Amino acid sequence: MDTRTRVIGADAASRMGGSPPLPQNNAFRDLDHAKEALIARMTAGLSPASLRATVSDWLIHLMAAPGKQLELASLCVSNAKRLSEYCLTLALGQQPPELTVPPPTDYRFHAPEWQAEPYRLWYQSFLLVEQWWDTATRAVPGTTRHHEDVVAFIARQVLDILAPANFVLTNPEVSHRVAATCGLSLVQGYQNALEDVSRVVCGKPAVGLDQFKVGVNLAATPGEVVFRNRLIELIQYSPASDSVLAEPILIVPAWIMKYYILDLSPHNSLIRYLVEQGHTVFCISWRNVDAGDRDLSLEDYRRLGVMAALDTISGTIPDRGVHATGYCLGGTLLSIAAAAMADAGDERLASVTLFAAQTDFTEPGELQLFIDDSEVYFLESMMWSQGYLSANQMSAAFQLLQSNDLIWSRLIHDYLLGDRAPAIDLMAWNADATRMPYRMHSEYLRRLFLNNDLASGRYLVNRRPVAIRNIRAPMFVVGTERDHIAPWRSVYKIHNLSDTDVTFVLTSGGHNAGIVSEPGHPRRHFRMRLSAADDLRIGPEEWLADANILDGSWWPTWSEWLKAHSSTQRVTPPPMSLDASGRALADAPGSYVFQV
């Protein structure tokens, strides 16, 4: 088959809903990818073509919209007038009213020191500038919505850099600390910065993370590796009692990070909690792929991951349903696997639980700012050159989405104030990087993120389209209130795709902290409501208004839900799977979790 035939065949497969065409292996395409990969090294993975098209679209339409220009000019004059009146009131020795109020999620100016002049005037002026730019980048007639969002994001990043909180002379907290310590706080901050740079250059973990050791005080729940292939290790955890519930739990974590987000320290380990509640728990530990795994596909992750784990569990615990649980990308993959099992008449799933997992990507959240056809091609070129996408190539995007919390607040705290925040287990987990293979991540971005094939009924497994609506197992779905990776309203769309009972929980916290929400953690709450299979589906806002707020952790509620969908009898703990010599493959947490 010649190159032209391969390309035509790939395009036809794409139109029919099959795998999207990966870049063809010929000199012409290789040249294009090599050029893009070279540029990517200089742009931190951001596509210049995408940014140029975005800014051009916004600017062209803004220049062609006299009404929008007059609106911005009018707002500028109004703000200047308000600032003049503010300054005049100050000059007269009076306290002027606030010009504007920071958004509830903006904590930069909450300290009481900001209410003293001239700091109050400076941050109020800054907020007015922010509001002007938000108006300038929004509702520009004719501009593509995606381009508007990206331009607004760029403007916000530039303004965040220039915020008065980021400079010694314009931040009253920093100024007062410098005066109180005779400048020693800045000296300490400078030393903190040098230490951080040194650790990055030497490849050492951040300050304080050395105290966390996988297998010692992280991922320390006792268990055994009972199955291993080229992609996963399956861990079976040791029982904590003489009898357990008959139906086991299989956890499918995301492969974008290490699995032990769900087995952190003993006090906040979800896996340990489930074991103590009498559940038999299995968890997948994904292998950290390298360049040799560049051709692993999303189907390989389904087949060698979810299905291989289920087959192993069925061999150990036959004739019992499995409570399958997926987190983030693992939940999306589990949804695909469950839909394919339903299509094949495989009834091994007793229930399906999804943690912060999207199945419909029409509203994927702020990550869509970095994803369009141009950017995906750019990422494919990066992955083509090295065979995978590394975690540090993704971490910058995640940090920019919450730049005030993850970048600038740390700069102020560690370098301007000279303090060090205590390290926590979640930080150690977050620093434990993983990689994603070229083909799989390309398929995920194109088939799910861009084309939304799963929700649209075009996703093929074994050449057959799969539908979440065919899943009959009851679902327990968790969204988190402040999730910027999988917004809860996007997670909520499972109601529109399913035809089974859906218990939806909305919990406080973000993508990680909302899931790692152990009992006893202060100031936690959640909402919950069951939508039966024959109930009319309602929108997320109506659901939010009707659902009751419950205090505390949602973990006990989920454990009781699992028990309610299990056999009433308790059984003797199942045996650990052993190899031919009668030994387990390894003690938990296994070997794959240590791969760097």
C-alpha positions in Angstrom: 0.0 0.0 0.0 1.6 3.3 -1.0 1.6 6.5 1.1 -1.3 8.1 -0.7 -3.5 5.0 0.0 -2.6 5.0 3.7 -3.5 8.7 4.0 -6.8 8.2 2.2 -7.6 5.2 4.4 -6.8 7.1 7.6 -9.0 10.0 6.5 -11.8 7.6 5.8 -11.5 5.9 9.1 -11.6 9.3 10.8 -14.9 10.2 9.0 -16.4 6.9 10.0 -15.6 7.5 13.7 -12.5 5.3 13.9 -9.1 6.2 15.2 -8.0 9.7 14.1 -5.2 9.8 11.5 -1.9 9.9 13.2 0.9 11.8 11.4 2.0 9.6 8.5 5.5 8.1 8.5 7.0 9.8 5.5 9.7 12.3 4.8 7.2 15.2 4.1 5.3 14.8 7.4 8.5 14.1 9.3 9.9 17.4 8.1 6.8 19.3 9.3 6.9 17.6 12.7 10.6 18.2 13.1 10.1 21.9 12.4 7.2 22.1 14.9 9.1 20.2 17.5 12.1 22.6 17.2 9.8 25.6 17.7 8.1 23.9 20.7 11.4 23.8 22.5 11.6 27.6 22.3 7.9 28.3 23.1 7.3 25.9 26.0 4.9 23.9 23.9 2.6 26.8 22.9 1.7 27.0 19.3 2.7 30.4 17.8 0.3 29.8 14.9 -2.6 29.2 17.3 -1.7 32.3 19.4 -1.3 34.5 16.2 -4.7 33.4 14.9 -6.3 34.0 18.2 -5.0 37.5 18.7 -5.7 38.4 15.1 -9.3 37.3 15.3 -9.9 39.3 18.4 -8.0 42.4 17.2 -9.6 42.5 13.7 -13.1 42.3 15.0 -12.4 44.8 17.7 -11.1 47.3 15.2 -14.2 46.7 13.1 -16.6 47.3 16.0 -17.1 51.1 16.6 -19.8 50.4 19.2 -17.4 48.2 21.2 -14.6 50.8 20.9 -17.0 53.5 22.2 -18.0 51.3 25.1 -14.3 50.8 26.0 -13.6 54.6 25.7 -16.7 55.4 27.8 -15.6 52.9 30.5 -12.0 54.4 30.5 -13.4 57.9 31.0 -15.8 56.7 33.7 -12.9 55.0 35.5 -10.7 58.0 35.3 -13.5 60.2 36.7 -14.0 57.8 39.6 -10.3 57.7 40.4 -10.2 61.5 40.3 -13.1 61.7 42.7 -11.4 59.1 44.9 -8.1 61.1 45.0 -10.0 64.4 45.7 -11.8 62.8 48.6 -8.5 61.7 50.0 -7.0 65.1 49.6 -9.8 66.5 51.6 -8.9 64.2 54.5 -11.9 61.9 54.1 -12.2 58.2 53.6 -13.6 57.5 50.0 -15.8 54.5 49.4 -14.3 51.5 47.5 -14.2 51.8 43.8 -14.6 48.0 43.3 -14.5 44.8 45.3 -12.1 41.9 44.5 -13.8 38.6 43.3 -14.4 36.1 46.2 -11.6 33.9 44.9 -9.0 36.6 44.7 -7.2 36.6 48.0 -4.3 38.9 47.0 -5.7 42.0 48.7 -7.6 40.6 51.7 -5.0 41.4 54.4 -6.0 44.5 56.5 -2.8 46.3 55.5 -4.2 46.8 52.0 -6.8 49.2 53.5 -4.2 51.8 54.3 -3.4 54.4 51.7 -1.8 54.6 49.2 -2.0 50.8 48.9 -5.8 50.9 48.8 -5.7 53.3 45.9 -3.1 51.2 44.1 -5.0 47.9 44.3 -8.4 49.6 43.6 -6.8 51.1 40.4 -5.4 47.7 39.5 -8.8 46.1 39.8 -10.4 48.7 37.6 -7.7 48.0 34.9 -8.5 44.3 35.2 -12.2 45.0 34.7 -11.5 47.2 31.7 -9.4 44.4 30.0 -12.1 41.9 30.8 -14.6 44.1 29.0 -12.2 44.6 26.1 -11.6 40.9 25.6 -15.3 39.8 26.0 -18.3 40.2 23.7 -16.3 41.5 20.8 -18.8 41.1 17.9 -17.8 38.3 15.5 -14.9 36.9 17.5 -14.8 33.2 18.0 -15.7 32.3 21.6 -12.6 30.2 22.0 -10.4 33.0 20.8 -12.1 35.4 23.2 -11.4 33.1 26.1 -7.7 32.7 25.1 -7.2 36.5 24.7 -8.9 37.1 28.1 -6.6 34.5 29.6 -3.5 36.1 28.1 -4.5 39.5 29.3 -5.1 38.1 32.8 -1.7 36.5 32.9 0.0 39.7 31.9 -2.0 41.7 34.5 -1.2 39.1 37.2 2.5 39.7 36.6 2.0 43.4 37.1 -0.2 43.2 40.2 0.9 45.4 43.0 1.0 42.4 45.3 4.1 41.1 43.5 6.4 44.0 44.3 8.2 45.0 47.5 7.3 48.7 47.4 3.6 48.2 46.4 2.8 45.3 48.8 2.2 46.6 52.3 2.6 43.1 53.8 6.1 42.8 52.3 7.0 46.4 53.1 6.1 46.0 56.8 8.0 42.7 57.0 11.1 44.3 55.5 10.9 47.1 58.0 10.3 44.8 60.9 13.2 42.6 60.0 15.6 45.3 58.8 15.6 43.7 55.4 16.5 40.2 56.6 13.2 38.8 55.2 14.4 39.7 51.7 17.8 38.1 52.4 16.0 34.9 53.5 13.8 35.1 50.4 16.8 35.4 48.2 18.4 32.4 49.8 15.1 30.5 49.3 15.1 31.4 45.6 18.7 30.2 45.2 18.0 27.0 47.0 15.0 26.3 44.8 16.9 27.0 41.6 19.8 24.8 42.8 17.3 21.9 43.5 15.7 22.2 40.1 19.1 22.2 38.3 20.3 19.2 40.3 17.0 17.3 39.9 16.3 17.2 43.6 12.8 17.4 45.1 11.5 20.7 46.5 12.4 21.7 50.0 10.6 19.5 52.6 9.5 16.8 50.2 12.5 14.5 51.2 10.5 13.5 54.3 7.9 11.7 52.1 8.8 8.2 51.0 6.7 6.0 48.7 6.1 2.7 50.5 7.0 4.2 53.9 4.7 7.1 54.7 3.1 7.4 51.2 1.4 4.5 49.4 1.9 2.5 52.6 -1.3 0.5 52.8 -0.3 -3.2 53.0 -1.0 -5.3 50.0 0.5 -7.4 47.1 1.1 -7.0 43.4 -1.1 -9.8 42.0 -0.7 -9.1 38.3 1.7 -7.4 36.0 1.9 -6.7 32.3 3.8 -4.1 30.2 1.3 -1.4 31.2 0.0 -2.0 34.7 0.6 -3.6 38.1 -2.5 -4.6 39.9 -2.3 -4.3 43.7 -4.6 -6.3 45.9 -4.7 -4.8 49.4 -4.6 -6.9 52.6 -7.9 -7.2 54.5 -8.3 -5.4 57.8 -10.8 -7.9 59.3 -11.8 -11.6 59.3 -14.7 -11.0 57.0 -15.3 -8.6 54.0 -18.0 -7.6 51.6 -18.4 -10.1 48.8 -18.0 -7.7 46.0 -14.5 -6.2 45.5 -13.6 -2.7 44.4 -11.4 -2.0 41.4 -9.8 1.5 41.3 -8.7 2.9 37.9 -6.6 6.0 38.6 -5.5 8.5 36.0 -2.2 7.7 34.3 -1.3 11.4 34.1 0.1 11.1 37.7 1.0 8.2 40.1 -1.9 6.2 41.5 -1.2 7.0 45.2 -3.2 10.2 45.2 -5.7 7.7 46.6 -3.3 6.2 49.0 -1.5 9.2 50.5 -0.6 9.3 54.2 -2.4 6.8 56.4 -4.7 9.4 57.8 -6.0 10.5 54.4 -5.7 7.4 52.3 -9.0 6.5 50.6 -7.8 3.0 49.9 -6.9 2.4 53.5 -10.3 3.8 54.5 -12.1 1.4 52.2 -10.1 -1.6 53.5 -11.0 -0.6 57.1 -14.6 -0.5 56.1 -14.5 -4.1 55.0 -14.0 -3.7 51.3 -11.6 -5.8 49.2 -9.7 -3.3 47.2 -7.7 -3.7 44.0 -5.9 -0.7 42.4 -4.1 -0.3 39.1 -0.6 1.2 39.2 0.2 2.4 35.7 3.7 2.0 34.3 5.6 5.2 33.6 6.0 4.8 29.9 9.1 5.8 27.8 10.0 6.4 24.2 9.7 2.7 23.4 6.0 2.9 24.2 5.2 5.6 21.7 2.6 3.4 19.8 0.5 2.4 22.9 -3.0 3.4 22.1 -6.1 4.3 24.1 -7.4 0.9 23.2 -4.3 -0.6 24.7 -5.0 1.2 28.0 -8.5 -0.2 28.0 -7.5 -3.7 27.1 -4.2 -4.0 29.0 -5.4 -1.8 31.8 -9.1 -2.0 32.8 -10.0 -5.3 31.1 -6.8 -7.1 32.2 -7.4 -6.0 35.8 -11.0 -7.2 35.7 -10.0 -10.6 34.3 -7.5 -11.0 37.1 -10.1 -10.1 39.7 -12.6 -12.5 38.2 -10.1 -15.3 38.3 -9.5 -14.7 42.0 -13.1 -13.9 43.0 -15.3 -15.6 40.4 -19.1 -15.0 40.1 -19.0 -11.8 41.9 -19.8 -8.3 40.6 -17.0 -5.7 40.8 -17.5 -2.1 42.0 -15.4 -0.3 39.3 -14.1 3.2 40.2 -12.3 5.6 38.0 -10.6 8.9 38.8 -10.1 11.7 36.3 -8.8 10.2 33.0 -9.1 6.8 34.6 -12.9 7.5 35.0 -13.2 8.4 31.3 -11.4 5.2 30.4 -13.6 3.2 32.8 -16.7 4.8 31.1 -15.5 3.6 27.7 -14.7 0.1 29.1 -18.1 -0.2 30.9 -19.9 0.9 27.7 -18.0 -1.7 25.7 -18.8 -4.4 28.3 -22.4 -3.5 28.1 -22.4 -3.8 24.3 -20.7 -7.2 24.6 -23.2 -8.4 27.3 -20.4 -8.5 30.0 -22.3 -8.1 33.3 -19.3 -8.2 35.7 -19.8 -4.6 37.0 -21.9 -4.3 40.1 -21.6 -0.5 40.0 -19.6 2.3 38.3 -18.1 5.2 40.3 -16.5 8.2 38.7 -14.4 10.8 40.5 -14.0 14.2 38.7 -14.2 12.4 35.3 -15.6 13.8 32.1 -17.5 11.8 29.6 -18.8 14.8 27.6 -16.2 17.3 26.5 -18.4 20.1 25.1 -17.6 22.2 28.2 -14.2 20.9 29.4 -13.2 23.9 31.5 -10.2 26.1 31.3 -8.0 23.4 29.8 -9.7 24.1 26.5 -7.7 27.3 26.4 -4.7 25.2 25.4 -6.4 22.8 23.1 -7.4 23.5 19.5 -6.5 21.8 16.2 -3.3 23.9 15.8 -2.2 23.3 19.4 -2.9 19.5 19.2 -0.8 19.3 16.1 1.9 21.2 17.9 1.7 18.8 20.8 1.7 15.8 18.5 5.0 17.1 17.0 6.5 17.4 20.4 5.5 13.8 21.2 6.6 12.6 17.8 10.1 13.9 18.5 10.5 12.1 21.9 7.8 9.4 21.9 5.8 10.8 24.8 4.6 13.9 26.6 6.3 14.5 29.9 4.7 15.8 33.0 6.8 19.0 33.1 5.4 19.8 29.7 1.9 19.8 31.1 2.6 21.2 34.5 3.1 24.8 33.2 -0.4 24.8 31.8 -2.0 23.6 35.0 0.0 26.2 37.0 -1.1 29.0 34.7 -4.8 28.1 35.1 -4.3 29.0 38.8 -1.4 31.3 38.5 -2.3 33.5 41.6 -2.5 30.4 43.8 0.3 28.3 42.4 2.8 30.9 41.1 2.5 34.4 42.5 1.3 33.6 46.0 4.4 31.3 46.3 6.7 34.0 45.0 5.3 36.4 47.6 5.3 34.0 50.5 8.7 32.3 49.8 10.8 35.0 48.2 9.3 38.4 49.2 8.2 37.5 52.8 11.0 35.0 53.2 8.8 32.3 54.7 8.6 28.6 53.8 5.2 26.9 53.7 5.4 23.4 55.3 5.5 20.6 52.8 2.5 18.2 52.7 2.0 14.8 51.2 -0.1 16.2 48.3 2.8 18.3 47.2 5.1 15.2 47.2 2.6 13.3 45.0 2.2 16.3 42.7 6.0 16.4 42.1 6.1 12.7 41.2 6.0 13.1 37.4 4.8 10.7 34.8 4.7 10.5 31.0 2.0 9.7 28.4 2.7 7.9 25.2 2.5 9.7 21.8 -0.3 7.7 20.2 -2.5 7.4 23.2 -2.4 11.1 24.1 -3.0 12.1 20.5 -6.1 9.9 20.4 -7.3 11.2 23.7 -7.0 14.9 22.6 -8.5 14.3 19.1 -11.2 11.7 19.7 -12.4 12.8 23.1 -11.4 16.4 23.7 -11.7 17.9 20.3 -14.2 15.6 18.5 -16.2 14.5 21.6 -16.6 11.0 20.1 -17.7 9.2 23.3 -20.7 11.5 24.0 -21.6 11.7 20.3 -21.7 7.9 19.9 -18.8 7.8 17.5 -16.2 6.1 19.7 -15.4 2.7 18.4 -14.3 -0.4 20.4 -13.7 -3.5 18.3 -15.1 -1.5 15.4 -18.4 -1.0 17.1 -19.6 2.3 18.5 -20.1 2.3 22.3 -22.7 4.2 24.2 -22.7 5.1 27.9 -26.5 4.8 27.7 -26.1 1.0 27.5 -24.6 0.8 31.0 -27.1 -0.6 33.4 -25.0 -0.7 36.5 -25.9 2.1 39.0 -23.5 5.0 39.0 -22.0 7.1 41.8 -20.5 10.3 40.3 -18.4 12.9 42.2 -17.7 16.4 41.1 -15.8 19.1 43.0 -16.9 22.7 43.4 -13.6 24.4 42.4 -12.4 21.9 39.8 -10.6 23.7 36.9 -9.6 20.5 35.2 -13.0 18.7 35.1 -15.6 21.3 36.1 -18.4 19.8 38.0 -21.0 21.0 35.5 -19.1 19.1 32.8 -18.9 16.0 35.0 -22.7 16.4 35.7 -23.4 15.8 31.9 -23.2 12.1 32.7 -26.9 12.5 33.5 -27.7 13.3 29.9 -25.7 10.3 28.6 -26.8 7.6 31.0 -30.0 5.5 31.3 -29.4 4.2 34.8 -29.6 5.3 38.4 -27.1 8.2 39.0 -26.2 9.3 42.5 -24.4 12.6 42.0 -22.2 14.2 44.7 -20.8 17.7 44.6 -18.1 18.2 47.2 -16.1 21.1 48.4 -12.6 21.5 47.3 -10.8 21.2 43.9 -9.8 18.4 41.6 -7.5 16.7 44.1 -8.4 18.1 47.5 -12.1 17.5 46.9 -11.5 13.8 46.3 -8.9 13.5 49.1 -11.5 14.5 51.7 -11.1 12.2 54.6 -13.5 12.1 57.6 -12.5 14.7 60.3 -11.1 17.2 57.8 -12.4 20.6 59.0 -14.8 22.8 56.9 -15.7 20.1 54.4 -19.2 19.7 53.0 -21.0 18.0 50.1 -24.3 17.9 48.3 -25.9 14.7 47.1 -29.0 13.7 45.1 -30.2 10.5 43.4 -31.6 10.6 39.9 -33.3 7.3 39.2 -33.2 5.8 35.7 -36.8 6.8 35.0 -36.6 10.3 36.5 -36.7 13.4 34.4 -33.2 14.8 34.0 -32.7 18.3 35.3 -30.0 20.9 34.6 -27.0 21.4 37.0 -28.3 24.7 38.3 -31.7 23.2 39.3 -29.8 20.2 40.8 -27.7 22.6 42.8 -30.7 24.5 44.1 -32.5 21.3 45.2 -29.7 19.2 46.7 -29.2 19.4 50.4 -25.9 20.4 51.9 -24.3 17.8 54.2 -21.4 18.5 56.5 -18.2 16.4 56.6 -16.6 13.9 54.2 -18.5 12.1 51.4 -16.3 9.0 51.9 -18.7 7.4 54.5 -21.7 8.1 52.3 -20.0 6.4 49.3 -18.9 3.4 51.4 -22.5 2.9 52.6 -23.7 3.3 49.0 -21.3 0.5 47.9 -22.6 -1.7 50.7 -26.2 -1.0 49.7 -25.3 -2.3 46.2 -23.5 -5.3 47.5 -24.6 -8.7 48.9 -25.8 -8.6 52.4 -23.5 -11.4 53.5 -19.9 -11.0 54.4 -17.4 -13.5 53.3 -13.9 -14.7 54.1 -11.3 -12.4 52.5 -10.3 -13.8 49.1 -6.8 -15.2 48.6 -4.0 -13.2 47.0 -3.2 -14.2 43.5 0.1 -16.1 43.4 2.6 -16.9 40.6 3.6 -20.4 39.6 6.1 -20.7 42.5 3.3 -19.8 45.0 4.6 -16.2 45.7 3.1 -12.8 45.1 4.9 -10.8 42.4 5.9 -8.0 44.9 4.7 -6.2 48.0 2.6 -3.1 47.6 3.2 -0.5 46.2 5.0 -2.5 43.6 7.8 -1.4 41.2 6.0 0.7 38.6 5.3 3.5 41.0 9.1 4.0 41.5 9.8 4.6 37.9 11.0 8.1 37.1 
